[in-house]
Amino acid sequence: MLLFLSAALFSTPPPARAQNPLSENPLSKEQTVLLQPVLVQAVMCEAIERFKPVNQAVVFSISLGRVFCFTAFDPVPRETIVYHRWYRQDRLISNAKLVLNPPKWSSFSSMQLRDADKGPWRVEVVDGQENLMKTLRFSIVD
């Protein structure tokens, strides 16, 4: 028994194999999820003041002249890109690219309104991998 223990204690480990950094396993789905920002708030509003949404709603008057999509993320583990995709009657009108920075970040995009913009709208909040995070539906009226 003593001979077995001494052999185990004094044996040399096999030589380490060199690893090619390009052949390392990619991040698992769970690890990738941990690196994604967490959307904690997404709203449509009439204005942004002091980095906060003002007068959240789902119906906006054309007389406002502009409507805003506000999003807040916490945490933001690393610099990340998200998009606000603005659709009017299922037609893509604008694709706003937003950069988020750690540790948390709020951002917004806006759409200038014209008389022809009345009707149903939606904004899709999409991450850099094309995953839909949230859909906000609203209408523009007289």
C-alpha angles and dihedrals in degrees: 000000000000090000090054093051093047091049090052093047097046102036116111118240118242114270114274115253117234112245124218107223089213092060096053115122114265119242115285119244089255092052091048091051089054089057094053122096117250115235106223100167135020120169143153114232145167097243147352118237125175089352092302131109116254124207102000113207147147096223121054132184117240086227090074089074093209139039128199137216111207124193131180126194128194122201109022103184096188140356105297138176123226131173135221105209112196117205128185112195090342093308118120107240102168139006109200114196113210128188117215122201131197142296096022133333142191123199141168144193130198142204125216109225128225129183091261090059096078115124139050121345138174137191119208117204105211130180125226091268092057094255113149109235101176142347119214116195123196142150136231114217139171 
